[in-house]
Amino acid sequence: PIYQDADGYTRTDRYTADEIPAEQAPAMESVVAALVGLGEDWQAVQVWARLKEFYAPEEDDPMRTAETVDLTVEAVNPQGGRRVFTASDYPEFVITAHAAVEFFKFFTTNQ
């Protein structure tokens, strides 16, 4: 995850799959599903997650905002190509599920 710590500094932390707690597994599965949904022959080598807030108006609350987790994925293909996939190109990389937001916060607030 990439986030600001309590002192306002931008932090980038790294975790491997075996460091993810069991209760966070469903949120991780939604992240993996977004990557698999590409349907292309790419393998992710690094994923960056950022907590974002976006404008999500509703009829009863036109000024409503919601938190999302936005992914940026660096991937390689069998031919040696390297590419960066972003939420700008792949809307499924904007994950609105509450579990994904809690997943992000778990790793950025329990330090």
CNS distance restraints for C-alpha pairs under 8 A (distance, minus, plus):
assign (resid   1 and name CA) (resid  11 and name CA) 7.93 0.50 0.50
assign (resid   1 and name CA) (resid  12 and name CA) 5.73 0.50 0.50
assign (resid   1 and name CA) (resid  13 and name CA) 5.65 0.50 0.50
assign (resid   1 and name CA) (resid  14 and name CA) 7.06 0.50 0.50
assign (resid   1 and name CA) (resid  48 and name CA) 5.98 0.50 0.50
assign (resid   1 and name CA) (resid  49 and name CA) 4.85 0.50 0.50
assign (resid   1 and name CA) (resid  50 and name CA) 6.10 0.50 0.50
assign (resid   1 and name CA) (resid 104 and name CA) 6.88 0.50 0.50
assign (resid   1 and name CA) (resid 107 and name CA) 7.40 0.50 0.50
assign (resid   1 and name CA) (resid 108 and name CA) 7.16 0.50 0.50
assign (resid   2 and name CA) (resid  10 and name CA) 6.92 0.50 0.50
assign (resid   2 and name CA) (resid  11 and name CA) 5.64 0.50 0.50
assign (resid   2 and name CA) (resid  12 and name CA) 4.54 0.50 0.50
assign (resid   2 and name CA) (resid  13 and name CA) 6.79 0.50 0.50
assign (resid   2 and name CA) (resid  48 and name CA) 7.01 0.50 0.50
assign (resid   2 and name CA) (resid  49 and name CA) 6.26 0.50 0.50
assign (resid   2 and name CA) (resid  50 and name CA) 5.51 0.50 0.50
assign (resid   2 and name CA) (resid  51 and name CA) 7.89 0.50 0.50
assign (resid   3 and name CA) (resid  10 and name CA) 5.50 0.50 0.50
assign (resid   3 and name CA) (resid  11 and name CA) 5.41 0.50 0.50
assign (resid   3 and name CA) (resid  12 and name CA) 6.70 0.50 0.50
assign (resid   3 and name CA) (resid  50 and name CA) 6.81 0.50 0.50
assign (resid   3 and name CA) (resid  51 and name CA) 7.35 0.50 0.50
assign (resid   3 and name CA) (resid 108 and name CA) 6.95 0.50 0.50
assign (resid   4 and name CA) (resid   8 and name CA) 5.26 0.50 0.50
assign (resid   4 and name CA) (resid   9 and name CA) 5.19 0.50 0.50
assign (resid   4 and name CA) (resid  10 and name CA) 4.35 0.50 0.50
assign (resid   4 and name CA) (resid  11 and name CA) 5.87 0.50 0.50
assign (resid   5 and name CA) (resid   9 and name CA) 5.48 0.50 0.50
assign (resid   5 and name CA) (resid  10 and name CA) 6.41 0.50 0.50
assign (resid   5 and name CA) (resid  11 and name CA) 6.57 0.50 0.50
assign (resid   5 and name CA) (resid 108 and name CA) 7.74 0.50 0.50
assign (resid  15 and name CA) (resid  19 and name CA) 6.13 0.50 0.50
assign (resid  15 and name CA) (resid  20 and name CA) 7.48 0.50 0.50
assign (resid  16 and name CA) (resid  20 and name CA) 7.19 0.50 0.50
assign (resid  20 and name CA) (resid  24 and name CA) 6.54 0.50 0.50
assign (resid  20 and name CA) (resid  25 and name CA) 7.05 0.50 0.50
assign (resid  21 and name CA) (resid  25 and name CA) 6.78 0.50 0.50
assign (resid  24 and name CA) (resid  28 and name CA) 6.48 0.50 0.50
assign (resid  24 and name CA) (resid 103 and name CA) 5.97 0.50 0.50
assign (resid  25 and name CA) (resid  29 and name CA) 6.12 0.50 0.50
assign (resid  26 and name CA) (resid  30 and name CA) 6.56 0.50 0.50
assign (resid  26 and name CA) (resid  99 and name CA) 7.57 0.50 0.50
assign (resid  27 and name CA) (resid  31 and name CA) 6.61 0.50 0.50
assign (resid  27 and name CA) (resid  99 and name CA) 5.36 0.50 0.50
assign (resid  27 and name CA) (resid 100 and name CA) 4.89 0.50 0.50
assign (resid  27 and name CA) (resid 103 and name CA) 6.09 0.50 0.50
assign (resid  28 and name CA) (resid  32 and name CA) 6.28 0.50 0.50
assign (resid  28 and name CA) (resid 100 and name CA) 7.38 0.50 0.50
assign (resid  28 and name CA) (resid 103 and name CA) 7.59 0.50 0.50
assign (resid  29 and name CA) (resid  33 and name CA) 6.05 0.50 0.50
assign (resid  30 and name CA) (resid  34 and name CA) 6.33 0.50 0.50
assign (resid  30 and name CA) (resid 100 and name CA) 7.47 0.50 0.50
assign (resid  31 and name CA) (resid  35 and name CA) 6.63 0.50 0.50
assign (resid  31 and name CA) (resid  95 and name CA) 7.76 0.50 0.50
assign (resid  31 and name CA) (resid 100 and name CA) 7.74 0.50 0.50
assign (resid  32 and name CA) (resid  36 and name CA) 6.15 0.50 0.50
assign (resid  33 and name CA) (resid  37 and name CA) 5.92 0.50 0.50
assign (resid  34 and name CA) (resid  38 and name CA) 7.18 0.50 0.50
assign (resid  34 and name CA) (resid  92 and name CA) 5.92 0.50 0.50
assign (resid  34 and name CA) (resid  93 and name CA) 6.21 0.50 0.50
assign (resid  35 and name CA) (resid  44 and name CA) 7.80 0.50 0.50
assign (resid  35 and name CA) (resid  93 and name CA) 7.87 0.50 0.50
assign (resid  41 and name CA) (resid  77 and name CA) 5.97 0.50 0.50
assign (resid  41 and name CA) (resid  78 and name CA) 7.51 0.50 0.50
assign (resid  42 and name CA) (resid  75 and name CA) 5.80 0.50 0.50
assign (resid  42 and name CA) (resid  76 and name CA) 5.42 0.50 0.50
assign (resid  42 and name CA) (resid  77 and name CA) 4.60 0.50 0.50
assign (resid  42 and name CA) (resid  78 and name CA) 7.58 0.50 0.50
assign (resid  43 and name CA) (resid  75 and name CA) 5.14 0.50 0.50
assign (resid  43 and name CA) (resid  76 and name CA) 5.40 0.50 0.50
assign (resid  43 and name CA) (resid  77 and name CA) 6.23 0.50 0.50
assign (resid  44 and name CA) (resid  73 and name CA) 6.37 0.50 0.50
assign (resid  44 and name CA) (resid  74 and name CA) 5.79 0.50 0.50
assign (resid  44 and name CA) (resid  75 and name CA) 4.11 0.50 0.50
assign (resid  44 and name CA) (resid  76 and name CA) 6.58 0.50 0.50
assign (resid  45 and name CA) (resid  73 and name CA) 7.68 0.50 0.50
assign (resid  45 and name CA) (resid  74 and name CA) 5.82 0.50 0.50
assign (resid  45 and name CA) (resid  75 and name CA) 5.27 0.50 0.50
assign (resid  45 and name CA) (resid  76 and name CA) 7.00 0.50 0.50
assign (resid  46 and name CA) (resid  73 and name CA) 5.96 0.50 0.50
assign (resid  46 and name CA) (resid  74 and name CA) 5.21 0.50 0.50
assign (resid  46 and name CA) (resid  75 and name CA) 6.97 0.50 0.50
assign (resid  47 and name CA) (resid  71 and name CA) 6.70 0.50 0.50
assign (resid  47 and name CA) (resid  72 and name CA) 5.76 0.50 0.50
assign (resid  47 and name CA) (resid  73 and name CA) 4.50 0.50 0.50
assign (resid  47 and name CA) (resid  74 and name CA) 6.28 0.50 0.50
assign (resid  48 and name CA) (resid  71 and name CA) 5.66 0.50 0.50
assign (resid  48 and name CA) (resid  72 and name CA) 5.09 0.50 0.50
assign (resid  48 and name CA) (resid  73 and name CA) 6.36 0.50 0.50
assign (resid  49 and name CA) (resid  69 and name CA) 6.29 0.50 0.50
assign (resid  49 and name CA) (resid  70 and name CA) 5.67 0.50 0.50
assign (resid  49 and name CA) (resid  71 and name CA) 4.72 0.50 0.50
assign (resid  49 and name CA) (resid  72 and name CA) 6.56 0.50 0.50
assign (resid  49 and name CA) (resid 104 and name CA) 7.65 0.50 0.50
assign (resid  50 and name CA) (resid  69 and name CA) 5.55 0.50 0.50
assign (resid  50 and name CA) (resid  70 and name CA) 5.23 0.50 0.50
assign (resid  50 and name CA) (resid  71 and name CA) 6.57 0.50 0.50
assign (resid  51 and name CA) (resid  67 and name CA) 6.80 0.50 0.50
assign (resid  51 and name CA) (resid  68 and name CA) 5.83 0.50 0.50
assign (resid  51 and name CA) (resid  69 and name CA) 4.70 0.50 0.50
assign (resid  51 and name CA) (resid  70 and name CA) 6.37 0.50 0.50
assign (resid  51 and name CA) (resid 101 and name CA) 7.26 0.50 0.50
assign (resid  51 and name CA) (resid 104 and name CA) 7.21 0.50 0.50
assign (resid  52 and name CA) (resid  67 and name CA) 5.58 0.50 0.50
assign (resid  52 and name CA) (resid  68 and name CA) 5.22 0.50 0.50
assign (resid  52 and name CA) (resid  69 and name CA) 6.04 0.50 0.50
assign (resid  52 and name CA) (resid  70 and name CA) 6.70 0.50 0.50
assign (resid  53 and name CA) (resid  65 and name CA) 6.43 0.50 0.50
assign (resid  53 and name CA) (resid  66 and name CA) 5.50 0.50 0.50
assign (resid  53 and name CA) (resid  67 and name CA) 4.39 0.50 0.50
assign (resid  53 and name CA) (resid  68 and name CA) 6.11 0.50 0.50
assign (resid  54 and name CA) (resid  65 and name CA) 5.41 0.50 0.50
assign (resid  54 and name CA) (resid  66 and name CA) 5.53 0.50 0.50
assign (resid  54 and name CA) (resid  67 and name CA) 6.41 0.50 0.50
assign (resid  54 and name CA) (resid  68 and name CA) 7.38 0.50 0.50
assign (resid  55 and name CA) (resid  63 and name CA) 7.24 0.50 0.50
assign (resid  55 and name CA) (resid  64 and name CA) 6.23 0.50 0.50
assign (resid  55 and name CA) (resid  65 and name CA) 4.42 0.50 0.50
assign (resid  55 and name CA) (resid  66 and name CA) 6.55 0.50 0.50
assign (resid  56 and name CA) (resid  62 and name CA) 7.86 0.50 0.50
assign (resid  56 and name CA) (resid  63 and name CA) 7.48 0.50 0.50
assign (resid  56 and name CA) (resid  64 and name CA) 5.42 0.50 0.50
assign (resid  56 and name CA) (resid  65 and name CA) 4.96 0.50 0.50
assign (resid  56 and name CA) (resid  66 and name CA) 6.15 0.50 0.50
assign (resid  57 and name CA) (resid  61 and name CA) 6.15 0.50 0.50
assign (resid  57 and name CA) (resid  62 and name CA) 4.42 0.50 0.50
assign (resid  57 and name CA) (resid  63 and name CA) 5.62 0.50 0.50
assign (resid  57 and name CA) (resid  64 and name CA) 4.95 0.50 0.50
assign (resid  57 and name CA) (resid  65 and name CA) 6.91 0.50 0.50
assign (resid  58 and name CA) (resid  62 and name CA) 5.22 0.50 0.50
assign (resid  58 and name CA) (resid  63 and name CA) 7.76 0.50 0.50
assign (resid  58 and name CA) (resid  64 and name CA) 6.74 0.50 0.50
assign (resid  67 and name CA) (resid  96 and name CA) 6.99 0.50 0.50
assign (resid  67 and name CA) (resid 101 and name CA) 6.94 0.50 0.50
assign (resid  68 and name CA) (resid  94 and name CA) 6.38 0.50 0.50
assign (resid  68 and name CA) (resid  95 and name CA) 5.56 0.50 0.50
assign (resid  68 and name CA) (resid  96 and name CA) 4.75 0.50 0.50
assign (resid  68 and name CA) (resid  97 and name CA) 7.40 0.50 0.50
assign (resid  68 and name CA) (resid 100 and name CA) 7.76 0.50 0.50
assign (resid  68 and name CA) (resid 101 and name CA) 6.14 0.50 0.50
assign (resid  69 and name CA) (resid  93 and name CA) 7.92 0.50 0.50
assign (resid  69 and name CA) (resid  94 and name CA) 5.88 0.50 0.50
assign (resid  69 and name CA) (resid  95 and name CA) 5.16 0.50 0.50
assign (resid  69 and name CA) (resid  96 and name CA) 6.66 0.50 0.50
assign (resid  69 and name CA) (resid 100 and name CA) 6.61 0.50 0.50
assign (resid  69 and name CA) (resid 101 and name CA) 5.95 0.50 0.50
assign (resid  69 and name CA) (resid 104 and name CA) 7.33 0.50 0.50
assign (resid  70 and name CA) (resid  87 and name CA) 6.37 0.50 0.50
assign (resid  70 and name CA) (resid  93 and name CA) 5.72 0.50 0.50
assign (resid  70 and name CA) (resid  94 and name CA) 4.58 0.50 0.50
assign (resid  70 and name CA) (resid  95 and name CA) 6.25 0.50 0.50
assign (resid  71 and name CA) (resid  86 and name CA) 6.48 0.50 0.50
assign (resid  71 and name CA) (resid  87 and name CA) 6.29 0.50 0.50
assign (resid  71 and name CA) (resid  93 and name CA) 5.16 0.50 0.50
assign (resid  71 and name CA) (resid  94 and name CA) 6.59 0.50 0.50
assign (resid  72 and name CA) (resid  84 and name CA) 6.92 0.50 0.50
assign (resid  72 and name CA) (resid  85 and name CA) 5.73 0.50 0.50
assign (resid  72 and name CA) (resid  86 and name CA) 4.65 0.50 0.50
assign (resid  72 and name CA) (resid  87 and name CA) 6.68 0.50 0.50
assign (resid  72 and name CA) (resid  93 and name CA) 7.46 0.50 0.50
assign (resid  73 and name CA) (resid  84 and name CA) 5.53 0.50 0.50
assign (resid  73 and name CA) (resid  85 and name CA) 5.01 0.50 0.50
assign (resid  73 and name CA) (resid  86 and name CA) 6.51 0.50 0.50
assign (resid  74 and name CA) (resid  82 and name CA) 7.19 0.50 0.50
assign (resid  74 and name CA) (resid  83 and name CA) 5.77 0.50 0.50
assign (resid  74 and name CA) (resid  84 and name CA) 4.41 0.50 0.50
assign (resid  74 and name CA) (resid  85 and name CA) 6.34 0.50 0.50
assign (resid  75 and name CA) (resid  82 and name CA) 5.72 0.50 0.50
assign (resid  75 and name CA) (resid  83 and name CA) 5.44 0.50 0.50
assign (resid  75 and name CA) (resid  84 and name CA) 6.31 0.50 0.50
assign (resid  75 and name CA) (resid  85 and name CA) 7.66 0.50 0.50
assign (resid  76 and name CA) (resid  80 and name CA) 6.25 0.50 0.50
assign (resid  76 and name CA) (resid  81 and name CA) 5.42 0.50 0.50
assign (resid  76 and name CA) (resid  82 and name CA) 4.43 0.50 0.50
assign (resid  76 and name CA) (resid  83 and name CA) 6.37 0.50 0.50
assign (resid  77 and name CA) (resid  81 and name CA) 5.31 0.50 0.50
assign (resid  77 and name CA) (resid  82 and name CA) 6.67 0.50 0.50
assign (resid  85 and name CA) (resid  89 and name CA) 6.89 0.50 0.50
assign (resid  85 and name CA) (resid  90 and name CA) 7.22 0.50 0.50
assign (resid  86 and name CA) (resid  90 and name CA) 6.13 0.50 0.50
assign (resid  86 and name CA) (resid  93 and name CA) 6.94 0.50 0.50
assign (resid  87 and name CA) (resid  91 and name CA) 5.18 0.50 0.50
assign (resid  87 and name CA) (resid  92 and name CA) 7.01 0.50 0.50
assign (resid  87 and name CA) (resid  93 and name CA) 4.82 0.50 0.50
assign (resid  87 and name CA) (resid  94 and name CA) 5.88 0.50 0.50
assign (resid  90 and name CA) (resid  94 and name CA) 7.99 0.50 0.50
assign (resid  95 and name CA) (resid 100 and name CA) 6.77 0.50 0.50
assign (resid  96 and name CA) (resid 100 and name CA) 7.18 0.50 0.50
assign (resid  96 and name CA) (resid 101 and name CA) 7.44 0.50 0.50
assign (resid  97 and name CA) (resid 101 and name CA) 6.72 0.50 0.50
assign (resid  98 and name CA) (resid 102 and name CA) 6.23 0.50 0.50
assign (resid  99 and name CA) (resid 103 and name CA) 5.97 0.50 0.50
assign (resid 100 and name CA) (resid 104 and name CA) 6.27 0.50 0.50
assign (resid 101 and name CA) (resid 105 and name CA) 6.24 0.50 0.50
assign (resid 102 and name CA) (resid 106 and name CA) 5.97 0.50 0.50
assign (resid 103 and name CA) (resid 107 and name CA) 6.88 0.50 0.50
assign (resid 104 and name CA) (resid 108 and name CA) 6.46 0.50 0.50
assign (resid 105 and name CA) (resid 109 and name CA) 5.67 0.50 0.50
assign (resid 105 and name CA) (resid 110 and name CA) 7.98 0.50 0.50
assign (resid 106 and name CA) (resid 110 and name CA) 6.04 0.50 0.50
assign (resid 107 and name CA) (resid 111 and name CA) 7.24 0.50 0.50
